[in-house]
Amino acid sequence: MDIHQEDNGKKGSFYILLEGKKEAEMTYTWAGTHRMIIDHTEVSDALRGKSAGKQLVMKAVEFAREKGIKILPLCPFAKSVFQKTAEIQDVL
């Protein structure tokens, strides 16, 4: 699955398109220049059970590592991925 990103400097999202339609999206808000807050994750029925949500979180982790920033996962789904995945907790 290809994951795309939009960012306007204040808010942004990582998302997955399927046949030109957003079928999964994880939104975030910037808290200063060194922290992003993941506030919502949504996956459509078309991608449910295909690890789309986790892939979005992992893409955010990759982005955070590249930029040297931290993530605050307020979204319950993203928070649960961080709690279950020890190797990504370096960006918390």
Rosetta blueprint (number, residue, H / E / L):
1 M L
2 D L
3 I E
4 H E
5 Q E
6 E E
7 D E
8 N L
9 G L
10 K L
11 K E
12 G E
13 S E
14 F E
15 Y E
16 I E
17 L E
18 L E
19 E L
20 G L
21 K E
22 K E
23 E E
24 A E
25 E E
26 M E
27 T E
28 Y E
29 T E
30 W E
31 A L
32 G L
33 T L
34 H L
35 R E
36 M E
37 I E
38 I E
39 D E
40 H E
41 T E
42 E E
43 V E
44 S L
45 D L
46 A L
47 L L
48 R L
49 G L
50 K L
51 S L
52 A H
53 G H
54 K H
55 Q H
56 L H
57 V H
58 M H
59 K H
60 A H
61 V H
62 E H
63 F H
64 A H
65 R H
66 E H
67 K H
68 G L
69 I L
70 K E
71 I E
72 L E
73 P E
74 L L
75 C L
76 P H
77 F H
78 A H
79 K H
80 S H
81 V H
82 F H
83 Q H
84 K H
85 T L
86 A H
87 E H
88 I H
89 Q H
90 D H
91 V H
92 L L
